[in-house]
Amino acid sequence: MIQEEEYTNLRGEEESVHFDENGDLHLSIVSKEKLGTILERLFNEDEFLSPYGIRSLSKAQLEHPYELDGLVRNKWKDWLPISMKYEPAETQAIIHSGNSNWRGPIWFPINYLILDALTRYDRYYPAKAKLSHPFPTLSRNRITLLKAAIQLSERLVRLFVSGDNGMRPVHGYNDKIQHQFAKEHWKEWILFYEHFNAETGAGLGARAVSGRVESSGIFKGLEI
């Protein structure tokens, strides 16, 4: 049987090498201690955690944008400061050409990878050393990473679920679309978009009719 000691040469100051109770190897560039620091910000509703999933940029950058020295020239040949500010939908900054949409919106690929990582960390640590963290960070609701993954997935599913007003966040505040998809023959057909407004849940970018969106099928393949 492979012994954990055989892999100690892979462990640096940050890396984690661990065998679970079944003898399966878990390799990570993030140690158990550093993971807690990451989750503190990831699960913070004032930073990455939105009502609809994990933002692609921290909301803290709204008031404190990341800035570099110097200037950059946009396509209109204007010289502007180099700055990255949180924007929950398509960027409004004239420094960018076209729609630059990685400065805050919800993207499913990012969230899928985060959910997968949370479930893997939870699975590989034995019960007596099970990781837990407050979710959200500023709450007293300390839960396992598996339960955090479940609650995060529920936030993502919330994009497509009708609220008390009968409206789905994914359809935004477009009355025409909301009315069309409220009709009997359309109400179970939901548009799936490229990315989503991190504050309202409205769909953005490319879109295609995906048919019935089942909450149990969105994350098919994840063990949650």
HELIX and SHEET records of a PDB file:
HELIX    1   1 GLU A    4  LEU A   10  5                                   7    
HELIX    2   2 LYS A   32  LEU A   42  1                                  11    
HELIX    3   3 LYS A   59  LEU A   62  5                                   4    
HELIX    4   4 PHE A  108  TYR A  124  1                                  17    
HELIX    5   5 ALA A  127  ALA A  129  5                                   3    
HELIX    6   6 LEU A  145  VAL A  157  1                                  13    
HELIX    7   7 ARG A  158  PHE A  160  5                                   3    
HELIX    8   8 PRO A  169  HIS A  171  5                                   3    
HELIX    9   9 ASP A  175  GLN A  180  1                                   6    
SHEET    1   A 2 SER A  16  PHE A  19  0                                        
SHEET    2   A 2 LEU A  25  SER A  28 -1                                        
SHEET    1   B 2 LEU A  49  SER A  50  0                                        
SHEET    2   B 2 GLY A  53  ILE A  54 -1                                        
SHEET    1   C 2 TYR A  66  ARG A  73  0                                        
SHEET    2   C 2 TRP A  79  MET A  84 -1                                        
SHEET    1   D 2 SER A 132  PRO A 134  0                                        
SHEET    2   D 2 ARG A 142  THR A 144 -1                                        
SHEET    1   E 2 LEU A 191  PHE A 196  0                                        
SHEET    2   E 2 GLY A 203  VAL A 209 -1                                        
END                                                                             
